[in-house]
């Protein structure tokens, strides 16, 4: 009787691992969040970095949330699984499991529970996470593109395709402008009325927009509480956060602000104690 039960359990284990491997092999990337819900700070105890490292160790292509994503992932977010660590309550043990969800927020895989009896949080979490990842030793993951099991393309793909077409169109227009001679440029232009400036804009020095200080076109893509500005790569160059003023933004990751003055977007920041200015060509 015991032999039959053991045989059945072994068969179920093999089937479960084979099914998990088949599912996981459909996905090319794993995205690791910057902060886990059961912790108070981003990358606390360096668990997020450890999680990214362990996914790469077991053959996955792990990406930290918010980093620059590959082109195919930008076109199809369903190529990636979203990872998470789940903490189970225990009196004398720290228990953690690894969960993977697809782009439709459906659970694709959950690891075995990793445990630790360490009393120190950092040591306990580290050991429990490493033990949970031992489940991936039997999964033997490797990405296999399969047209029959092709993951549905994410909604962002259409939007990114439109941006690429717009970038190409702008490049063609720039080439046409360069081909024109100076005589083609009108000798006089209509004078536009001076726009009304806010007190913040009046305090800013005037910056003339020229070829020397002009940047390449940046495209504003909405994110939570603001926008991310991407170039033609597309690569995220800046992330800006909304303020109480419509034409003033805070620049993430640097001591700077972005504001619209006389129809120009100007970024101001301090570098080595000196105030720097730069005109950005942004398309919202």
Phi, psi and omega in degrees: 000315180297323180295320179296316180297316179299318179297319180295316179298319179297318179296317178297321179297316180294316179297317181298315180292322178295318179295317179298317180297316180299319179292311184295327182294345178282351186245139187266330186230160171231127180260126180259127180291157178283340181215135175268147188297328184277000177247159185271333186237158175292135178054034178295138185059015180058030181291327181291319176296319179297318179297315177300316180299315183292323176298315178297323180299323183265022169096356180278161170260098185268139178231137177281138181305130178093348177287172176291124182265151176298159184301317183293330178285326176295325180280331184218092182293343181283000173285347185247149171259144176264127183260157178203151173255130180252125181260128179257139182288137178207144184284315183244357182232149169263123184239127182221139174233159181256130180240139177237129178238152178273185184291346176263013177065027176262136181290125180259325183204141173228128183284172170293159181283126174267138185237157175209143177256006178298144180273328178287131183303311185299315180292320182295312179297318181299312181293319181295319179296315179298320179292323178295323181289348178296341177299330183285349178296327181268350181284325179054054184293140165203133184291129179230103176299132183221113182298326181289331180246030183297130179288138182300141182288137183288156180301332182295340183300317180298317181295317180294325178295320178295321178296318179298320178295321180293321178298316180297320179297318179295321178299318179295321179294323178296320178297320179295320179295321179294329182286341181285149177273168181297329182293341180283343183280131179300142182285335181221149180229153181296137181278123180270143178297144179293125181290153178286128183259146174280164178304324179294319181292323180296330180283346181276139175291150180287131177242122181277131181277114181228174179296333184290322183252005179280142177259170172294162181295132175247139183251128183275121176246126184298135170228181180296125177066021178167218182219158165247135183260117183246149177267193185283359183299309000272137179229137179287117182264315178223156167237126184241142182249143181291150172238189179287347177258135184297327186254020178230129179231154172265136181267120183290137175086001178208155180280074185210165176229157177236125180218155181263120179230124180054036178083003179247140175269120185241129176257131179239134180205161178261135178224116183054039177082357181252141179281124180248151178228148178208134178270129179250139177262094187253136177245111180272000000 
